[in-house]
Amino acid sequence: MAAFSRAKHRWKRDNLFRVLTRNLTGKYDYDLVVIGGGSGGLACSKEAALVGQKVAVLDYVEPSVKGTKWGLGGTCVNVGCIPKKLMHQAALLGTAVKDAKKYGWQIPEPIFHDWATMAEAVQNHVRSLNWGHRVQLQDKKVKYLNMRGSLVDEHTVKGVTKAGKETILTAKNIVIATGGRPKYPTNIPGAMEHGITSDDIFWLRKSPGKTLVVGASCILDLPENKEIIIWLQYQKIIVLNSSDVALECAGFLTGIGLDTTVMVRSIALRGFDQQMAVLVTDYMEAYGTKFAWKCIPKKVEKLTSGALQVTWMEINTSKEYQDTYDCILWAVGRAPETKLLGLDKLGVQINKETGKIIVRPDESTSVPNIYAFGDIAEGRPELTPTAIKAGKLLAHRLAGRSSELMNYHSVATTVFTPLEYGCVGLSEEEAEKRHGKDGIEVYHAFYKPLEFTVAERDAGQCYLKVVCEREGDQKILGLHFTGPNAGEVMQGFALSLKCGATYSHLLQTVGIHPTCAEEVIKVNITKRSGLDATVTGC
Ligand code: FAD
């Protein structure tokens, strides 16, 4: 015991000595210390090492309320984009199997989906990515520390291991990329005790069974009179967010054959073009997802049978209802991981409403030498590719290699619901707000993917619209597309918007036949004309 206390004392003295000598000499252990090894933090640290910086990255995962944990790589790899897209793919394959019969495949009935097989395969892939990230850091000579990081001063970070061992690191610059975690509602009895979040769903070994997904733009904690104001503030941010976790999860759960209900307080896909949002949810309803619109949960109780009984209220009528589920998935928003960083001690400014760190266009915070970007930063899109790009650019600027800033405008994104929705640029509502109703022209088309014809699938929600300025060459302000592979379709068009594409450019482009994407360059009916926008013929 005495030896332990002596060692602890020696360690504290050494660390103090390092901080003092750093302050006197201006020499640091590292050029850059990054807190958070997710999409942004890893990209930033690897890029910094590539341009000659001495770098350390700290990553630490606090287990979810239900005890789920994972490895290096952050949200995207472990509990976000990657497992979500793979489970979405599992659901799409289920639909494809049904289509396949129409195409002549003889498939013995009944077919069913095995959750455990899917989950094991997805989880193994995620583990391989965790390992890949560790190897990459090693190869690029980035020091990886599996520690929770916090700020000591503007050049010093304290790392603490799971076992409580502390390490002090000094650096010329510090970058915070600690992302966010799903929230639980705090005012619903039984919510946390009996519910899970997206931090758990991808790591379940057993099928969740009959599931209630609460979300799709649902904020449950706010006092009634504050709601509108806060909604408006959130709207600014949610405009930039990619994925609607509630709809995406409900989509793949339905697709693999589970009885799934989405409870929505107001509207789905807030911040996205609302005409497109309605098409997405209409398609989901047509393919089996149930929706409890304008409803809020009141309590969750566990019955002796083990089933979860949910009581909810319909907002318009105040009538209460009950049903039982095997699983409640809360998708009611995400909270930034700032609480344990020691930001207040140093005076790093945060937005009190959102908890996110306030940053300038160069990702600098209110404290010199401390930078923040990705999901943790105020007003930034909650998207992996923006975090990666912002991180790389920041690394170059900090190394004095470039002064290029991240351009957060016209970032394309896709919602991976059963009918995918991809978009880039302004929604029709936003374009109208900025340019006036008469200042924009909207070209649109209801099209039928060729693949749907033989499969006899309804294509009623396959739609696209191109929102343009009305004058001149009609610069494209926004492009929206629901249909198969929407993300793949949208990526190329995103490039064209960056290059300043106009409606005239679309007309000059020759299509690739037969594809869904060619419908975008063929679009010729304006909304204003009121003509039937259904594409006919080949
Ligand atoms: P993160 O990736 O969250 O990484 C932060 C890391 O820091 C984590 O590992 C965290 O554990 C660690 N950390 C936190 N605090 C500390 C600390 N004090 N010390 C050390 N480490 C710490 N985006 C897309 O572009 N496309 C999609 O399809 C998509 N789908 C999504 C689906 C879901 C279900 C979710 C939840 C998100 C999805 N996203 C998607 C969003 C995307 O995952 C995030 O925008 C992205 O991961 C943000 O990267 P980041 O580096 O800012 O933070």
Residues whose N, C-alpha, C, O or C-beta is under 5 A from the ligand:
A	BS01	FAD	I35 G36 G37 G38 S39 G40 G41 L58 D59 Y60 V61 G73 G74 T75 C76 V79 G80 C81 K84 M147 R148 G149 A177 T178 G179 G180 S198 S242 S243 V245 E337 F373 G374 D375 I376 E382 L383 T384 P385 A387 T414
